[in-house]
Amino acid sequence: MQAIHLALQKIGVELYGSAYHKAGILVFEKPGDGYGFPMPKNGRYLLVGADKTFEG
């Protein structure tokens, strides 16, 4: 179970750290609403939208 959680966090880090996110090109459902992946605590300052509400 921990391996799955860590893998999902890795996906979140990759998404939020991508040039596409920084440029505002990467969108899931609604622009600025986040991607729905968990983030490690030290990366939560990057969260936006609903992700920030639930994780931040």
Jmol script that loads the backbone (N, CA, C; Angstrom):
load data "model"
ATOM      1  N   MET A   1       0.821  -1.191   0.000  1.00  0.00           N
ATOM      2  CA  MET A   1       0.000   0.000   0.000  1.00  0.00           C
ATOM      3  C   MET A   1       0.870   1.262   0.000  1.00  0.00           C
ATOM      4  N   GLN A   2       1.951   1.229   0.762  1.00  0.00           N
ATOM      5  CA  GLN A   2       2.838   2.385   0.817  1.00  0.00           C
ATOM      6  C   GLN A   2       3.478   2.638  -0.548  1.00  0.00           C
ATOM      7  N   ALA A   3       3.794   1.579  -1.255  1.00  0.00           N
ATOM      8  CA  ALA A   3       4.413   1.730  -2.578  1.00  0.00           C
ATOM      9  C   ALA A   3       3.461   2.431  -3.550  1.00  0.00           C
ATOM     10  N   ILE A   4       2.183   2.118  -3.458  1.00  0.00           N
ATOM     11  CA  ILE A   4       1.194   2.767  -4.328  1.00  0.00           C
ATOM     12  C   ILE A   4       1.110   4.256  -3.999  1.00  0.00           C
ATOM     13  N   HIS A   5       1.065   4.565  -2.711  1.00  0.00           N
ATOM     14  CA  HIS A   5       0.988   5.969  -2.293  1.00  0.00           C
ATOM     15  C   HIS A   5       2.222   6.746  -2.758  1.00  0.00           C
ATOM     16  N   LEU A   6       3.385   6.157  -2.608  1.00  0.00           N
ATOM     17  CA  LEU A   6       4.616   6.821  -3.045  1.00  0.00           C
ATOM     18  C   LEU A   6       4.638   7.007  -4.564  1.00  0.00           C
ATOM     19  N   ALA A   7       4.127   6.023  -5.286  1.00  0.00           N
ATOM     20  CA  ALA A   7       4.062   6.140  -6.746  1.00  0.00           C
ATOM     21  C   ALA A   7       3.117   7.270  -7.156  1.00  0.00           C
ATOM     22  N   LEU A   8       1.979   7.386  -6.469  1.00  0.00           N
ATOM     23  CA  LEU A   8       1.036   8.465  -6.770  1.00  0.00           C
ATOM     24  C   LEU A   8       1.636   9.827  -6.431  1.00  0.00           C
ATOM     25  N   GLN A   9       2.389   9.902  -5.337  1.00  0.00           N
ATOM     26  CA  GLN A   9       3.067  11.148  -4.992  1.00  0.00           C
ATOM     27  C   GLN A   9       4.102  11.510  -6.056  1.00  0.00           C
ATOM     28  N   LYS A  10       4.797  10.528  -6.562  1.00  0.00           N
ATOM     29  CA  LYS A  10       5.791  10.764  -7.619  1.00  0.00           C
ATOM     30  C   LYS A  10       5.118  11.354  -8.855  1.00  0.00           C
ATOM     31  N   ILE A  11       3.953  10.839  -9.196  1.00  0.00           N
ATOM     32  CA  ILE A  11       3.203  11.384 -10.332  1.00  0.00           C
ATOM     33  C   ILE A  11       2.833  12.840 -10.057  1.00  0.00           C
ATOM     34  N   GLY A  12       2.357  13.116  -8.850  1.00  0.00           N
ATOM     35  CA  GLY A  12       2.012  14.491  -8.484  1.00  0.00           C
ATOM     36  C   GLY A  12       3.197  15.432  -8.578  1.00  0.00           C
ATOM     37  N   VAL A  13       4.353  14.984  -8.106  1.00  0.00           N
ATOM     38  CA  VAL A  13       5.568  15.799  -8.173  1.00  0.00           C
ATOM     39  C   VAL A  13       5.944  16.067  -9.627  1.00  0.00           C
ATOM     40  N   GLU A  14       5.853  15.042 -10.453  1.00  0.00           N
ATOM     41  CA  GLU A  14       6.180  15.206 -11.874  1.00  0.00           C
ATOM     42  C   GLU A  14       5.218  16.185 -12.555  1.00  0.00           C
ATOM     43  N   LEU A  15       3.932  16.086 -12.231  1.00  0.00           N
ATOM     44  CA  LEU A  15       2.950  16.982 -12.843  1.00  0.00           C
ATOM     45  C   LEU A  15       3.161  18.429 -12.398  1.00  0.00           C
ATOM     46  N   TYR A  16       3.256  18.631 -11.091  1.00  0.00           N
ATOM     47  CA  TYR A  16       3.393  19.994 -10.573  1.00  0.00           C
ATOM     48  C   TYR A  16       4.757  20.604 -10.881  1.00  0.00           C
ATOM     49  N   GLY A  17       5.750  19.772 -11.110  1.00  0.00           N
ATOM     50  CA  GLY A  17       7.079  20.273 -11.439  1.00  0.00           C
ATOM     51  C   GLY A  17       7.327  20.436 -12.925  1.00  0.00           C
ATOM     52  N   SER A  18       6.349  20.087 -13.730  1.00  0.00           N
ATOM     53  CA  SER A  18       6.543  20.117 -15.184  1.00  0.00           C
ATOM     54  C   SER A  18       6.469  21.534 -15.748  1.00  0.00           C
ATOM     55  N   ALA A  19       7.111  21.705 -16.862  1.00  0.00           N
ATOM     56  CA  ALA A  19       7.056  22.986 -17.570  1.00  0.00           C
ATOM     57  C   ALA A  19       5.632  23.269 -18.051  1.00  0.00           C
ATOM     58  N   TYR A  20       4.880  22.219 -18.336  1.00  0.00           N
ATOM     59  CA  TYR A  20       3.496  22.391 -18.790  1.00  0.00           C
ATOM     60  C   TYR A  20       2.624  22.988 -17.686  1.00  0.00           C
ATOM     61  N   HIS A  21       2.848  22.545 -16.451  1.00  0.00           N
ATOM     62  CA  HIS A  21       2.102  23.119 -15.330  1.00  0.00           C
ATOM     63  C   HIS A  21       2.489  24.581 -15.138  1.00  0.00           C
ATOM     64  N   LYS A  22       3.770  24.844 -15.160  1.00  0.00           N
ATOM     65  CA  LYS A  22       4.249  26.216 -14.954  1.00  0.00           C
ATOM     66  C   LYS A  22       3.730  27.160 -16.031  1.00  0.00           C
ATOM     67  N   ALA A  23       3.578  26.648 -17.253  1.00  0.00           N
ATOM     68  CA  ALA A  23       3.077  27.468 -18.357  1.00  0.00           C
ATOM     69  C   ALA A  23       1.550  27.553 -18.372  1.00  0.00           C
ATOM     70  N   GLY A  24       0.887  26.750 -17.537  1.00  0.00           N
ATOM     71  CA  GLY A  24      -0.570  26.770 -17.487  1.00  0.00           C
ATOM     72  C   GLY A  24      -1.234  25.962 -18.588  1.00  0.00           C
ATOM     73  N   ILE A  25      -0.466  25.115 -19.257  1.00  0.00           N
ATOM     74  CA  ILE A  25      -0.991  24.315 -20.362  1.00  0.00           C
ATOM     75  C   ILE A  25      -1.634  23.022 -19.861  1.00  0.00           C
ATOM     76  N   LEU A  26      -1.111  22.480 -18.774  1.00  0.00           N
ATOM     77  CA  LEU A  26      -1.577  21.203 -18.245  1.00  0.00           C
ATOM     78  C   LEU A  26      -2.865  21.416 -17.453  1.00  0.00           C
ATOM     79  N   VAL A  27      -3.944  20.748 -17.873  1.00  0.00           N
ATOM     80  CA  VAL A  27      -5.258  20.938 -17.250  1.00  0.00           C
ATOM     81  C   VAL A  27      -5.927  19.585 -17.060  1.00  0.00           C
ATOM     82  N   PHE A  28      -6.588  19.411 -15.919  1.00  0.00           N
ATOM     83  CA  PHE A  28      -7.415  18.235 -15.665  1.00  0.00           C
ATOM     84  C   PHE A  28      -8.780  18.732 -15.223  1.00  0.00           C
ATOM     85  N   GLU A  29      -9.802  18.402 -15.945  1.00  0.00           N
ATOM     86  CA  GLU A  29     -11.184  18.846 -15.746  1.00  0.00           C
ATOM     87  C   GLU A  29     -11.335  20.352 -15.925  1.00  0.00           C
ATOM     88  N   LYS A  30     -10.929  21.162 -14.946  1.00  0.00           N
ATOM     89  CA  LYS A  30     -11.054  22.621 -15.051  1.00  0.00           C
ATOM     90  C   LYS A  30      -9.679  23.259 -14.884  1.00  0.00           C
ATOM     91  N   PRO A  31      -9.392  24.305 -15.623  1.00  0.00           N
ATOM     92  CA  PRO A  31      -8.110  24.992 -15.439  1.00  0.00           C
ATOM     93  C   PRO A  31      -7.948  25.513 -14.011  1.00  0.00           C
ATOM     94  N   GLY A  32      -6.775  25.303 -13.442  1.00  0.00           N
ATOM     95  CA  GLY A  32      -6.478  25.801 -12.106  1.00  0.00           C
ATOM     96  C   GLY A  32      -7.080  25.008 -10.970  1.00  0.00           C
ATOM     97  N   ASP A  33      -7.599  23.814 -11.264  1.00  0.00           N
ATOM     98  CA  ASP A  33      -8.267  23.025 -10.226  1.00  0.00           C
ATOM     99  C   ASP A  33      -7.395  21.910  -9.665  1.00  0.00           C
ATOM    100  N   GLY A  34      -6.191  21.740 -10.161  1.00  0.00           N
ATOM    101  CA  GLY A  34      -5.313  20.683  -9.674  1.00  0.00           C
ATOM    102  C   GLY A  34      -5.455  19.413 -10.491  1.00  0.00           C
ATOM    103  N   TYR A  35      -4.779  18.354 -10.024  1.00  0.00           N
ATOM    104  CA  TYR A  35      -4.724  17.107 -10.790  1.00  0.00           C
ATOM    105  C   TYR A  35      -5.227  15.894 -10.023  1.00  0.00           C
ATOM    106  N   GLY A  36      -5.444  16.024  -8.732  1.00  0.00           N
ATOM    107  CA  GLY A  36      -5.990  14.923  -7.955  1.00  0.00           C
ATOM    108  C   GLY A  36      -4.973  13.914  -7.454  1.00  0.00           C
ATOM    109  N   PHE A  37      -3.702  14.247  -7.506  1.00  0.00           N
ATOM    110  CA  PHE A  37      -2.668  13.348  -7.004  1.00  0.00           C
ATOM    111  C   PHE A  37      -2.123  13.876  -5.680  1.00  0.00           C
ATOM    112  N   PRO A  38      -1.800  12.973  -4.757  1.00  0.00           N
ATOM    113  CA  PRO A  38      -1.225  13.425  -3.486  1.00  0.00           C
ATOM    114  C   PRO A  38       0.181  13.983  -3.696  1.00  0.00           C
ATOM    115  N   MET A  39       0.564  14.888  -2.813  1.00  0.00           N
ATOM    116  CA  MET A  39       1.904  15.478  -2.864  1.00  0.00           C
ATOM    117  C   MET A  39       2.577  15.286  -1.514  1.00  0.00           C
ATOM    118  N   PRO A  40       3.895  15.117  -1.513  1.00  0.00           N
ATOM    119  CA  PRO A  40       4.603  15.085  -0.234  1.00  0.00           C
ATOM    120  C   PRO A  40       4.482  16.447   0.451  1.00  0.00           C
ATOM    121  N   LYS A  41       4.636  16.462   1.754  1.00  0.00           N
ATOM    122  CA  LYS A  41       4.453  17.706   2.512  1.00  0.00           C
ATOM    123  C   LYS A  41       5.357  18.831   2.027  1.00  0.00           C
ATOM    124  N   ASN A  42       6.573  18.512   1.642  1.00  0.00           N
ATOM    125  CA  ASN A  42       7.488  19.580   1.238  1.00  0.00           C
ATOM    126  C   ASN A  42       7.184  20.134  -0.154  1.00  0.00           C
ATOM    127  N   GLY A  43       6.202  19.592  -0.849  1.00  0.00           N
ATOM    128  CA  GLY A  43       5.828  20.104  -2.161  1.00  0.00           C
ATOM    129  C   GLY A  43       4.430  20.684  -2.210  1.00  0.00           C
ATOM    130  N   ARG A  44       3.779  20.748  -1.071  1.00  0.00           N
ATOM    131  CA  ARG A  44       2.382  21.192  -1.054  1.00  0.00           C
ATOM    132  C   ARG A  44       2.203  22.674  -1.350  1.00  0.00           C
ATOM    133  N   TYR A  45       3.265  23.437  -1.281  1.00  0.00           N
ATOM    134  CA  TYR A  45       3.159  24.856  -1.629  1.00  0.00           C
ATOM    135  C   TYR A  45       2.872  25.036  -3.118  1.00  0.00           C
ATOM    136  N   LEU A  46       3.090  23.999  -3.914  1.00  0.00           N
ATOM    137  CA  LEU A  46       2.833  24.059  -5.353  1.00  0.00           C
ATOM    138  C   LEU A  46       1.366  23.805  -5.704  1.00  0.00           C
ATOM    139  N   LEU A  47       0.595  23.292  -4.765  1.00  0.00           N
ATOM    140  CA  LEU A  47      -0.780  22.889  -5.050  1.00  0.00           C
ATOM    141  C   LEU A  47      -1.664  24.072  -5.424  1.00  0.00           C
ATOM    142  N   VAL A  48      -2.646  23.788  -6.269  1.00  0.00           N
ATOM    143  CA  VAL A  48      -3.622  24.798  -6.691  1.00  0.00           C
ATOM    144  C   VAL A  48      -5.027  24.212  -6.605  1.00  0.00           C
ATOM    145  N   GLY A  49      -6.009  25.071  -6.566  1.00  0.00           N
ATOM    146  CA  GLY A  49      -7.410  24.671  -6.644  1.00  0.00           C
ATOM    147  C   GLY A  49      -7.844  23.680  -5.586  1.00  0.00           C
ATOM    148  N   ALA A  50      -8.576  22.658  -6.027  1.00  0.00           N
ATOM    149  CA  ALA A  50      -9.113  21.648  -5.117  1.00  0.00           C
ATOM    150  C   ALA A  50      -7.999  20.871  -4.426  1.00  0.00           C
ATOM    151  N   ASP A  51      -6.885  20.681  -5.103  1.00  0.00           N
ATOM    152  CA  ASP A  51      -5.762  19.982  -4.469  1.00  0.00           C
ATOM    153  C   ASP A  51      -5.293  20.737  -3.231  1.00  0.00           C
ATOM    154  N   LYS A  52      -5.243  22.043  -3.316  1.00  0.00           N
ATOM    155  CA  LYS A  52      -4.814  22.860  -2.183  1.00  0.00           C
ATOM    156  C   LYS A  52      -5.824  22.764  -1.040  1.00  0.00           C
ATOM    157  N   THR A  53      -7.089  22.688  -1.374  1.00  0.00           N
ATOM    158  CA  THR A  53      -8.141  22.587  -0.364  1.00  0.00           C
ATOM    159  C   THR A  53      -8.030  21.285   0.420  1.00  0.00           C
ATOM    160  N   PHE A  54      -7.786  20.183  -0.276  1.00  0.00           N
ATOM    161  CA  PHE A  54      -7.779  18.879   0.373  1.00  0.00           C
ATOM    162  C   PHE A  54      -6.429  18.495   0.956  1.00  0.00           C
ATOM    163  N   GLU A  55      -5.337  18.885   0.332  1.00  0.00           N
ATOM    164  CA  GLU A  55      -4.001  18.483   0.786  1.00  0.00           C
ATOM    165  C   GLU A  55      -3.257  19.587   1.516  1.00  0.00           C
ATOM    166  N   GLY A  56      -3.491  20.829   1.122  1.00  0.00           N
ATOM    167  CA  GLY A  56      -2.707  21.949   1.629  1.00  0.00           C
ATOM    168  C   GLY A  56      -3.080  22.335   3.003  1.00  0.00           C
TER     169      GLY A  56
END
end "model"
wireframe off; spacefill off
backbone 0.3
color backbone group
